[in-house]
Every structure is written in C-alpha cells, then in structure tokens.
Amino acid sequence: SFPEEIAVVYKDNSSGHDLYYRLGTLSTNFGQANMVPLFNGLRTYSASRFHPDINYIKNIWTGKEELNIVAVGEDAFIPGNFAIDVFIENLSLPMSPVFASSFAVFSPFDNIRPRIDGLGLGADLNYFVASGINSGVIHGYESSWGTISGGLTGDNEMPAIATTGDYHDVIWSTTHISGNFDVIGRGVFYAPVTFDAYFKEVNDAGSMGWPDKLYPSISGNCGFDWEYAMCWWGTDDNIHFKIANAQANPHYIVQNPTGLPETISKQSAEIVIAKDEVLIQKNDYVVYNTLGQRIGTYEGLNIKQGLLLLKPGMYVVSAKNKETQKTNTQKIIVY
C-alpha cells in the first residue's frame, strides 16, 4: 500500500533505559513512542534490553496485525541470566504463539545481535530469528532452536534473515571459505522447518577473500524470479549489493538482472557502470524519480549517458528485455 506503513524499534537510553517502538510511513511522521512489553509468556525481563530488531506483520488475507520484536534481555528475577527472546505487541487478534523457550547467552554481547523476519505466504509460522553465538549462527522459530551454520569452521557472525514465499534464507559473514570474511547463506523451508543440505555463496568466486565483507543485510519477497536483495559493507569502504534467487544451488545469482550499478561508493562522485555491455544492450530503460515521474527513456547503452546526467538522489530504473519482454526494476542512488 502507499504510503508504506513501517515500524521501527530502538533503545532509548534517556527515557527508561529500554526498548521503544514507533509506527509511521515513509512520507509522514512517526507516531508516539511505545515501550516494548517486558514479558514473553511466563518469562519477564528487566528494563535494560538491547540489540533489538522488529518484524511488522500486516496480513491482508487474515487481517492479522502485530509486531514481533527480538532482543537480548536479563531475567527480572534472576540477575545475570541473559537470553534472546521475542516480545509480541498485539495490534489485532489473534496473537502469535510466543517462543517456547528463550536462548541463553553470555557476555560479551557485541556479536549477539538477533534479527527477525517472518509471515511467509505459504505457512502459518509467523517469525524466524537468527543470531551469532559462539562463532556460529543459530536459527529459531516459535517452537525450536537449531545451529544453521553447523559444519562450518572459523568465525560465523552477524547474520541477517528474510522470508520469500515458502522459504526464508539466513546470510552471514564467515571466515570458513578464504580466511577473510565472506558472505554465505543457507535456505530454510517452512513446513516442516528444514535447513537446505547445501550452503550458498553470496560472493562469486572472483571476489572471495579481501576485502572483508561485514554487516550483511537481506530483503525478501522481491519478485518471483529474483526473490532476494542483499547488501553488505566491505573493508574497501564500499557498500555492495546484488539480487539473488532463493533456490539456487549452490550459488545465488551473481549478476543483477538489469546490468545496472551494483556498487555505490561513498567516496566517489562517479556512477559505477556495469561491465556487461551485452546485457545492457539487450534492454530498454525507463528512469523514474521517487514520486513516480518519468525522468527519461533510453535504449541499450544510451542508459550510461542518461545515468551520468542525473542529479544526486534516489531513482527507480525499469529495464525491459527486448528478447523476452520481461521487466525488472531496481533502485539506484546517485551521490
């Protein structure tokens, strides 16, 4: 829907020293701050939780609307006992089942940053959680926990999670492949919850190793043929991103479908043009601003000159393949 409804969660050290959430849209202001509930079923936490993430369920088919918030918290009745748990704020009935059990964690907590996503289109499981723990990555849902990085050596940390249809994927940074941090992923099917037998490489073979690839993020439900969008920060001081397929074995798709920029540099005023000129030549392009207004229409390689003429800002580019008539869109940012 437009304007898009979104929810944010954050730790407020100046007001109660705990977690708060706000609802709003991308084009208006956020509403009032609301404290995240301190309890999950029979478990109660002190008002000092940290490292939160949020999943906003608004299911147009069931009318269900709620917030699922994951965080690290300290048991209110047993000081020193910390755990990853999910806290549910009910916006409309019915409420999701709570976690059957929390996951105990111990200091230091720097790399224990749980992430949550859920409500796939094909199952009634509402949320899934991933977190780094003890050089591994764990995966949890309403009734169970498992180690999704099982079998990998080295450091495995900073996971992100996203759903798409009947699947969800967890990606994370690992030193298992090259000794440096590369990004790897593993898919999960919903019913029953089953980890894929194989791991999937996010980076193509030519980019393994340096630079280290850290703080990955992933978004699902990005289309039928290109189900995920991913990004990560590299120690080359660049943000990199790609589009990937949920069921690719053993690799995600390497090249994004439009042939447009995959790297956005915070230190460069240039727009990075993709090297695959054959792919670019096969497309007709339309550039829109964030209000949906058409900025320009370009054929094949003419898109290069069109991009270089854009003013700084965010744009949406639609690429229609001349042979298949299939259209793909993506956002680009011009600095």
C-alpha positions as CSV (number, residue, x, y, z in Angstrom):
1,S,0.0,0.0,0.0
2,F,1.1,3.6,-0.3
3,P,2.2,5.4,1.7
4,E,4.1,2.4,3.0
5,E,3.5,1.6,6.7
6,I,6.6,0.9,8.6
7,A,7.7,0.2,12.2
8,V,11.0,1.0,14.0
9,V,12.4,-0.3,17.3
10,Y,15.2,1.3,19.2
11,K,16.9,1.5,22.6
12,D,16.3,4.8,24.4
13,N,19.0,5.4,27.0
14,S,17.4,8.7,28.1
15,S,13.9,7.5,28.9
16,G,13.5,4.3,30.9
17,H,16.7,2.7,29.6
18,D,14.8,0.2,27.5
19,L,13.2,-0.5,24.1
20,Y,10.6,1.5,22.3
21,Y,8.8,1.3,19.0
22,R,7.0,3.8,16.7
23,L,4.7,3.3,13.8
24,G,4.7,5.6,10.7
25,T,5.1,5.8,7.0
26,L,7.9,6.8,4.7
27,S,6.2,10.0,3.7
28,T,4.8,11.3,7.0
29,N,5.9,11.5,10.6
30,F,6.2,8.6,13.1
31,G,3.6,8.3,15.9
32,Q,4.2,8.2,19.7
33,A,6.9,6.1,21.3
34,N,5.6,2.9,23.0
35,M,7.5,0.7,25.3
36,V,8.1,-2.9,24.1
37,P,6.4,-5.4,26.5
38,L,8.7,-6.8,29.1
39,F,7.3,-10.3,29.1
40,N,7.0,-13.3,26.9
41,G,4.6,-15.8,28.3
42,L,5.8,-16.7,31.8
43,R,9.2,-15.0,31.2
44,T,9.7,-11.4,32.4
45,Y,12.7,-9.2,31.7
46,S,14.3,-6.2,33.4
47,A,14.0,-2.8,31.6
48,S,17.5,-3.0,30.2
49,R,17.2,-5.0,27.0
50,F,19.4,-4.3,24.0
51,H,20.2,-5.2,20.3
52,P,16.5,-5.2,19.1
53,D,15.1,-6.0,15.7
54,I,11.4,-5.8,14.5
55,N,9.0,-7.7,12.3
56,Y,5.8,-5.9,11.4
57,I,3.0,-8.3,10.4
58,K,0.1,-6.9,8.5
59,N,-1.5,-9.7,6.6
60,I,-4.2,-8.5,4.2
61,W,-5.7,-12.0,4.0
62,T,-6.2,-12.7,7.7
63,G,-6.4,-9.2,9.0
64,K,-3.7,-10.0,11.5
65,E,-1.6,-7.1,12.6
66,E,1.1,-7.3,15.2
67,L,4.8,-6.5,16.0
68,N,7.3,-9.3,16.7
69,I,10.4,-7.8,18.4
70,V,13.5,-9.8,19.2
71,A,16.1,-8.6,21.7
72,V,18.7,-9.7,24.3
73,G,17.4,-9.2,27.9
74,E,18.2,-10.0,31.5
75,D,15.8,-12.1,33.6
76,A,14.0,-9.8,36.0
77,F,14.0,-12.4,38.8
78,I,17.5,-14.0,38.2
79,P,20.0,-11.2,37.7
80,G,22.9,-12.2,35.5
81,N,20.8,-14.5,33.3
82,F,20.6,-13.1,29.8
83,A,18.7,-14.6,26.8
84,I,17.5,-13.9,23.3
85,D,13.7,-13.7,23.3
86,V,10.7,-12.5,21.2
87,F,8.2,-9.9,22.5
88,I,4.9,-9.6,20.8
89,E,2.8,-6.4,20.7
90,N,-0.7,-7.3,19.7
91,L,-2.3,-4.8,17.3
92,S,-5.2,-7.1,16.2
93,L,-6.2,-10.6,17.2
94,P,-5.2,-13.4,17.0
95,M,-1.8,-13.1,18.7
96,S,1.1,-15.3,17.6
97,P,2.3,-18.1,19.8
98,V,5.3,-17.0,21.9
99,F,8.7,-18.6,21.8
100,A,8.5,-21.9,23.6
101,S,12.0,-21.3,25.0
102,S,14.5,-18.4,25.1
103,F,18.1,-18.9,24.1
104,A,20.6,-18.3,26.9
105,V,23.6,-16.1,26.1
106,F,26.7,-14.9,27.9
107,S,28.9,-11.8,27.8
108,P,30.5,-10.4,25.7
109,F,27.4,-9.4,23.7
110,D,28.9,-7.5,20.8
111,N,28.3,-10.1,18.1
112,I,25.0,-11.3,19.6
113,R,22.6,-9.2,17.5
114,P,19.5,-11.2,16.8
115,R,17.5,-10.5,13.6
116,I,13.9,-11.4,12.9
117,D,11.6,-11.7,9.9
118,G,8.5,-13.8,9.1
119,L,5.0,-14.3,7.9
120,G,5.7,-16.1,4.7
121,L,3.0,-16.6,2.1
122,G,2.8,-20.3,2.4
123,A,2.7,-21.2,6.1
124,D,1.3,-20.1,9.5
125,L,4.7,-19.7,11.2
126,N,4.9,-16.0,11.9
127,Y,8.5,-15.3,12.7
128,F,12.0,-16.7,12.5
129,V,15.1,-15.5,14.3
130,A,18.8,-15.7,13.5
131,S,21.8,-14.6,15.7
132,G,25.5,-15.0,16.0
133,I,26.6,-17.1,19.1
134,N,29.9,-18.7,20.0
135,S,31.5,-18.4,16.5
136,G,28.3,-19.9,15.0
137,V,24.9,-18.8,13.8
138,I,21.7,-20.1,15.4
139,H,18.2,-20.2,13.9
140,G,15.0,-20.2,15.9
141,Y,11.2,-20.1,15.4
142,E,8.2,-20.5,17.6
143,S,9.0,-23.9,19.0
144,S,12.6,-24.8,18.3
145,W,16.3,-23.6,18.0
146,G,19.0,-25.0,15.7
147,T,22.5,-24.2,14.5
148,I,22.2,-23.2,10.9
149,S,26.0,-22.8,10.4
150,G,26.7,-26.4,11.6
151,G,29.7,-27.9,9.8
152,L,31.5,-24.6,9.1
153,T,34.8,-23.8,10.8
154,G,36.2,-20.4,11.7
155,D,34.1,-17.4,12.7
156,N,30.5,-17.1,11.7
157,E,28.7,-14.0,12.8
158,M,26.4,-11.0,12.1
159,P,23.5,-12.9,10.3
160,A,20.5,-11.4,8.6
161,I,17.3,-13.1,7.7
162,A,14.4,-12.6,5.2
163,T,11.4,-14.6,4.0
164,T,10.1,-15.0,0.5
165,G,7.1,-17.2,-0.2
166,D,7.5,-20.7,1.4
167,Y,11.2,-20.1,2.0
168,H,13.5,-18.0,4.1
169,D,17.2,-17.5,3.9
170,V,19.8,-16.6,6.5
171,I,23.1,-15.0,5.3
172,W,26.1,-14.2,7.5
173,S,29.8,-13.4,7.4
174,T,32.2,-16.3,7.6
175,T,35.9,-17.0,7.6
176,H,35.3,-20.6,6.6
177,I,35.9,-20.1,2.9
178,S,39.0,-18.0,2.5
179,G,40.2,-17.0,5.9
180,N,38.8,-13.5,5.3
181,F,35.2,-12.6,6.0
182,D,33.0,-13.6,3.0
183,V,29.2,-13.8,3.0
184,I,27.4,-17.1,2.8
185,G,23.8,-18.2,3.1
186,R,21.6,-21.2,3.8
187,G,17.9,-21.6,2.8
188,V,15.1,-22.9,5.1
189,F,11.8,-24.4,4.1
190,Y,8.8,-23.8,6.3
191,A,6.8,-27.0,6.8
192,P,8.4,-28.8,8.4
193,V,11.2,-26.3,9.1
194,T,14.2,-27.9,7.3
195,F,17.6,-26.4,6.6
196,D,18.8,-26.9,3.0
197,A,21.5,-29.5,2.7
198,Y,23.9,-27.1,1.0
199,F,25.3,-23.6,1.8
200,K,25.0,-20.9,-0.9
201,E,27.8,-18.5,-1.8
202,V,26.7,-14.9,-1.8
203,N,30.0,-13.7,-3.3
204,D,31.2,-15.0,-6.7
205,A,34.5,-16.9,-6.7
206,G,36.4,-13.9,-8.1
207,S,35.6,-11.7,-5.1
208,M,36.3,-14.2,-2.3
209,G,38.9,-13.1,0.3
210,W,39.8,-9.4,0.7
211,P,38.0,-7.1,1.3
212,D,36.3,-8.5,4.3
213,K,32.5,-8.5,3.9
214,L,30.7,-7.5,7.0
215,Y,27.2,-6.4,8.3
216,P,25.2,-8.2,5.6
217,S,21.5,-7.4,5.2
218,I,18.8,-9.2,3.1
219,S,15.3,-8.4,2.0
220,G,12.8,-11.0,0.7
221,N,9.7,-11.0,-1.5
222,C,11.5,-9.0,-4.2
223,G,9.7,-10.8,-7.1
224,F,9.1,-14.3,-8.4
225,D,12.3,-14.9,-10.3
226,W,14.6,-12.7,-8.3
227,E,13.5,-13.3,-4.8
228,Y,16.1,-11.7,-2.6
229,A,18.1,-8.4,-2.5
230,M,21.3,-8.4,-0.4
231,C,23.9,-5.8,0.6
232,W,27.0,-5.7,2.8
233,W,29.8,-3.4,3.8
234,G,33.3,-4.1,2.7
235,T,36.6,-3.0,4.2
236,D,37.2,-1.3,0.8
237,D,34.8,1.3,2.2
238,N,32.1,0.4,-0.3
239,I,28.5,-0.8,0.1
240,H,27.9,-3.7,-2.3
241,F,24.6,-5.3,-3.3
242,K,23.1,-7.9,-5.5
243,I,19.9,-9.7,-6.4
244,A,19.7,-13.5,-5.7
245,N,17.4,-16.5,-6.2
246,A,16.0,-18.4,-3.3
247,Q,16.6,-21.9,-4.7
248,A,19.9,-21.5,-6.5
249,N,22.2,-24.5,-5.8
250,P,24.9,-23.9,-4.7
251,H,25.3,-20.3,-5.7
252,Y,23.0,-17.3,-5.6
253,I,22.7,-15.4,-8.9
254,V,25.9,-13.4,-9.4
255,Q,24.8,-10.7,-11.9
256,N,21.9,-8.4,-11.2
257,P,19.3,-8.7,-13.9
258,T,19.4,-5.2,-15.3
259,G,23.1,-4.7,-15.8
260,L,23.0,-1.5,-13.7
261,P,25.4,-0.4,-11.0
262,E,26.0,-3.0,-8.2
263,T,28.4,-0.8,-6.1
264,I,27.7,2.5,-4.6
265,S,30.8,4.3,-3.3
266,K,30.6,6.9,-0.6
267,Q,33.9,8.3,-1.7
268,S,33.3,8.7,-5.4
269,A,31.2,11.2,-7.4
270,E,31.0,8.8,-10.3
271,I,28.2,6.4,-11.1
272,V,29.7,2.9,-11.4
273,I,28.6,1.4,-14.7
274,A,28.3,-2.3,-15.1
275,K,30.9,-4.0,-17.3
276,D,28.4,-6.3,-19.0
277,E,27.6,-4.2,-22.0
278,V,26.0,-7.1,-23.9
279,L,23.4,-7.4,-21.1
280,I,22.9,-3.6,-21.1
281,Q,22.4,-3.6,-24.9
282,K,19.5,-6.1,-24.6
283,N,17.4,-3.7,-22.5
284,D,15.2,-0.7,-22.9
285,Y,15.3,1.6,-19.8
286,V,13.0,4.0,-18.2
287,V,14.2,6.1,-15.2
288,Y,11.7,7.4,-12.6
289,N,12.1,9.7,-9.6
290,T,10.7,8.7,-6.2
291,L,7.4,10.4,-7.0
292,G,6.9,8.0,-9.9
293,Q,7.5,10.7,-12.5
294,R,9.3,9.6,-15.7
295,I,12.7,11.2,-16.0
296,G,13.9,9.7,-19.2
297,T,13.7,6.7,-21.6
298,Y,16.9,5.1,-23.0
299,E,17.7,2.3,-25.4
300,G,20.6,0.0,-24.7
301,L,23.9,1.6,-23.9
302,N,22.4,5.1,-24.0
303,I,21.4,4.4,-20.4
304,K,25.0,5.2,-19.4
305,Q,24.8,8.8,-20.6
306,G,21.4,9.1,-19.0
307,L,22.6,8.0,-15.6
308,L,25.5,10.4,-15.7
309,L,23.1,13.3,-16.2
310,L,21.1,12.6,-13.1
311,K,21.2,14.9,-10.1
312,P,22.1,13.5,-6.7
313,G,19.2,11.5,-5.2
314,M,17.3,8.2,-5.4
315,Y,15.8,6.8,-8.6
316,V,14.0,3.8,-9.8
317,V,15.1,2.2,-13.1
318,S,12.9,-0.2,-15.1
319,A,14.7,-2.4,-17.6
320,K,12.7,-4.3,-20.3
321,N,14.5,-7.2,-22.1
322,K,13.9,-6.8,-25.8
323,E,14.1,-10.5,-26.4
324,T,12.0,-11.9,-23.5
325,Q,9.8,-8.8,-22.9
326,K,10.5,-9.4,-19.2
327,T,10.8,-6.2,-17.0
328,N,13.0,-5.8,-13.9
329,T,13.2,-2.8,-11.7
330,Q,15.8,-1.6,-9.1
331,K,16.6,1.5,-7.1
332,I,19.9,3.4,-7.6
333,I,21.4,6.2,-5.6
334,V,23.3,9.0,-7.2
335,Y,25.8,10.9,-5.0
